Amino acid sequence: MLLAASHIAERSVYVGGNTASTTGLTVSLTKEAGGEVGIEAGALVLADQGVCCIDEFDKMAKSNQD
């Protein structure tokens, strides 16, 4: 149901709660080919003024649910 809703909404992001963390929902760090570190927007940032569908929210760590 959430996956279908994320396809219908114009601006939406779908995330699985069992693999998401608080950090991953806001921002993530990636290592570039040259050894430099890059910052990428997380699901909540990408869904700004849209819908962020977090599936299996109950399977997230309790500390990440707050």
Secondary structure, 3 states (H helix, E strand, C coil): CHHHHHHHCCCEEEEECCCCCHHHHHEEEEECCCCCEEEEECHHHHCCCCEEEEECHHHCCHHHHC
